[in-house]
Amino acid sequence: MYERFYELRERPFALSPDPDYLYPSRVHREALDYLRYGLESHAGFIVITGEIGSGKTTLLQTLLRGLDTQTTVGRIVNTMLDPRELLETIMIDFGMDPAGRSKPLMLRDLAQYLVDQRLSGRLVLLVIDEAQNLSQAALEELRMLSNLETEKSKLLQIVMVGQPNLRDKLAAPELEQLRQRITVSYHLTPLDADEAANYINHRLRRAALGAPLEFSRGVTDLVYTRSRGVPRIINVICDAALVFGYAEDRRQIDLALMNEVMGELEVTGVLPSPAGPAREMPAERPAVPLPAVPAMAAGAPVPATPPAPIQAVAAMRQREPDQAPVAPPARPLIPDGRAAALDQRELAVQQRERELADQRRVLAEEYRLLRMRRSTPAPAAEAMPTVGGPATVRVQVPRPAAATRFEPVRHESLWARFKKFLLGTAAPAIEEN
C-alpha cells in the first residue's frame, strides 16, 4: 500500500518472522549464543521462553537458517497432542510412516532412524514451538526420547520454545527428571528505550530502496512507552503510522501523527488504554524488567514466573503462531474520512499508471511505423526503350485523388512532420521530376 510512497522494497513492520529483519539486541544476541552453545555441545534439552511477540519465532528462524547441511531438522508447531500423537508427529516430520504400527514398533523405527543418521555423520535436531501447550504426559514422552543416546552423546537434540508459562510446567515436581536434563535455558526480555529506537530504524533501513525513512527519538520513545518494548506491538504501531502518513500524504512521521495513531489504535481495541491520563515518556525504563534465566544446573529449580504477560495485540495482520486470538475490533482501523482520502489517492495513482501505459503504447506504435517507412524500398524505375536512341527512364509516382491539393513543404523537423502525418493533419510532400 505505502511502499512506493516511502520508497520501500516491502513492508518493514510485517508480522511474519523474517530473519532478514532480526535486530541483534543484547537479549537476542545472548539467546542465539545460548542456542549455538547448546547445539555445539550436543546438549539434551534447550529451552527458550519469552513473552508473546518477543521475537522467539524470528530468533528460531535465524538459528535454523545458519545450520549446516549435516543437520537434519524436524519442527513441530501444533503441540495440542497427546503422547502417542506427539510420537507420530515426530516420525512424520522426519519422513517416516507410523500408520498401523504399535507404539513399541514406532519407538524401534525412530531409534533405528537416529542411529542411521549418526552413522552417516548427521546430527538430528527436533524443534518444538509453542511448547507451553504440551501436557505433562507429552513432556514426559519427550524425556523418554532423550534417553536414546550413545556412550558419547545424545542421538536426538531437542529445543523447546514457548511462552513464560512453559517454565511453570517445568517447575512441577512430576517433571523433576526432565528438568535435570535441561542444560541450556534463556528468557527473552523486552527491549529498552534505546534498543526500541534502534530496532525501528533498523527495520526501516533494511526495507529502504533509497534514502531510508527515520523516526525521531521522540517518536520512538512514545512507541516504546506504549509497546513496553515488545517487538510485535512495536511493529503494529509503526505499520499503522506508515498507513496514516500515506493516507495524509506526509513524508515524515512526527509526534502529532503518532499520537493520533495511538488514539485510533486505542479506540479500535488494538492497544489497551494507558493507565495514566497522559502518554508521557518516563525518565527511565521501568525498574523491574523481566530477568534473564541462567542455564539450569542438574536438580536446580526453574526460576519464578515473570510479571504478567502483556495483553495480546490483534493488528488485523498475519500473526505469529504464539499470538493469542483476539476478537476483531468493532470499527475499522482508519476513520471514514481518511479511508475515503486513501481510496481516492489509490484511484488517482492507478489512473496515472493507465495514462502512462497508453502513452508508452502510442510511442511504440509511432516508432514501429517510422521504422517500416524507412525500411520500405524506393519505387522501381521502368526503362522505356526507344528506337535509335538511349533508353529513357519513367518513374511511376502514385498520384493523390484529384480533389487533393498539396501545400508547399515547410521547414519542420522530421519528427514533427511524422507526427502530423500519423494524426492526419498533413500529408507528405511529393515532387515530380
Secondary structure, DSSP 4 states (H G I P E B T S, - for coil): --TTTTTBSS-TT-SS--GGG----HHHHHHHHHHHHHHHTT-SEEEEEE-TTSSHHHHHHHHHHT--TTEEEEEE------HHHHHHHHHHHTT---TT--HHHHHHHHHHHHHHHHHTT-EEEEEESSGGG--HHHHHHHHHHTT-B-SSSBS-EEEEEE-THHHHHHTSGGGHHHHHTEEEEEEEPPP-HHHHHHHHHHHHHHHBSSSPP---HHHHHHHHHHHTT-HHHHHHHHHHHHHHHHHTT-SS--HHHHHHHHHHHHHTTSSPPPSSSS-PPPSS--S-PPPPPPPPPTTPPPPPP-SPPPPP---SS---TTPPP-PPPSS-SS-HHHHHHHHHHHHHHHHHHHHHHHHHHHHHHHHHHHHHHHHSPPPPEEEEEETTEEEEEEE--PPPPTT---PPPP---HHHHHHHHHHTS--------
